[in-house]
Amino acid sequence: MAMKMTLEGIICALITPLTEQEKIDERGVDKLLERVVGGGIKTLLALGSTGEQATLRDAEKRRLLQVVKNAMPAGVALIVGTGDTGTLRAIDNAKMAQDAGADAVIVTPPSYYLFDDGALLNYYERIAEAIELPIILYNISRYTGNKLSLELVKRLSADQRIIGIKDSDRDMDYFHKLLERTHAQKHFSVIQGSDRLFVESFVAGAPAGVSVTANIYPELTVSLYDHYRRGDIGGAQARQQRNLELVKVIIRHGCFPVELKTAAAGLGLCRAVASSPFPVLSEQDCQRLVHDVRKIMAGE
């Protein structure tokens, strides 16, 4: 493997700044990373669900990774989303991420078709054989239609090339069972993929959480984690409640990540442009959304 990847603290699931032509907005990427890293984030996740990995053209994915790597300061790690609808497509994505200098890849199971554990085991093992980067499993069954079973995760966790799983199903019973089933594998981490469940997950044993709100307000979730690490659970919970208010705003129209990009645009980070067929919010909705985000950030 190229390096030892540590999953710890708050990881930002980056939005992908775009122009009206759905090209990478390079200035927007620079400003976004300045905001995110300046707010205390040490690990970035590009081309995840928040980054529109499933809808972007391959050329723009490649360009995004180039721009992100050029803008990243030393000491910041990069995880890249590379899951796809088929094994060879996912391998191509993973090799692209490796060539771009990623520190690890995070891999959803295939979407569209439904597969059993045997097929998914083959999918992940072939990806692991094809690259030299650490692999993070990614469970988000409401998007993929394929939930990673506890037995499959337990089996994959024994593979030293597979260093963890990001669970975004918001099912804490499943999350606790993941922690239990993989506890013996010291190289393997179970991390939380929902901003809503950070404190409960950290207390249960998760070493990291992947935040979407960190695109616009990284200091909040970084502070949440710092309070947890200091043993101030009450302080962490207060920050989680404030973060939950932010989450409610950026999902209110049911077209995430459009709302998050709109908030980022209102803060001067990038354009409020998402890849087609994501909708465009009305001017009134945009103004109200940005107003509400600013109020939360101001502590009002």
BELPE-V566495 format. One record per pair of residues at least 6 apart in sequence whose C-alpha atoms are under 6 Angstrom apart, sorted by the first residue. I is the first residue (numbers start at 1). J is the second residue. D is the distance in whole Angstrom. If there is no record, write none. Layout:
BEGIN
i;j;d
I;J;D
I;J;D
END
This chain:
BEGIN
i;j;d
1;132;5
1;133;5
2;133;6
7;208;6
8;207;5
8;208;4
9;208;4
10;208;6
10;209;5
10;210;6
11;43;5
11;44;6
11;210;5
12;44;5
12;45;6
12;210;6
12;211;5
12;214;6
13;45;5
13;211;6
13;212;5
14;45;6
14;46;5
14;51;6
15;50;5
15;51;4
16;51;5
17;25;5
17;28;6
17;29;6
17;270;6
18;24;5
18;25;5
18;273;6
19;25;5
28;269;6
28;270;5
30;71;6
31;269;6
32;269;6
36;215;6
36;218;6
39;218;5
39;219;5
42;76;5
43;76;6
43;77;5
43;78;6
44;78;5
45;78;6
45;79;5
45;80;6
46;80;5
47;53;5
47;80;6
47;81;5
48;81;5
50;257;6
78;102;5
78;103;5
79;102;6
79;103;6
79;104;5
79;105;5
80;105;5
80;106;6
81;105;6
81;106;5
81;107;6
82;90;6
82;93;5
82;94;5
82;107;5
83;90;5
83;107;4
83;108;5
84;90;5
84;110;5
85;110;4
85;111;5
87;123;6
91;127;5
104;133;5
104;134;5
104;135;6
105;135;5
106;135;6
106;136;4
106;137;6
107;137;5
107;138;5
108;138;5
111;144;4
134;161;5
134;162;6
135;162;5
135;163;6
136;162;6
136;163;6
136;164;5
136;165;5
137;165;4
138;165;6
138;166;5
139;167;5
139;168;6
140;168;5
140;169;5
141;147;5
154;181;6
154;182;6
163;187;6
163;188;4
164;188;5
164;189;4
164;190;6
165;190;5
166;191;5
166;192;6
166;193;6
167;192;5
167;193;5
168;193;4
168;194;6
190;206;6
191;206;5
191;208;5
191;209;6
192;209;5
193;209;6
193;210;5
195;211;5
196;244;6
216;264;6
224;236;5
224;239;6
227;235;6
227;236;5
228;236;5
250;259;5
250;260;5
261;272;5
262;272;5
263;290;5
265;271;5
265;272;5
266;290;6
END
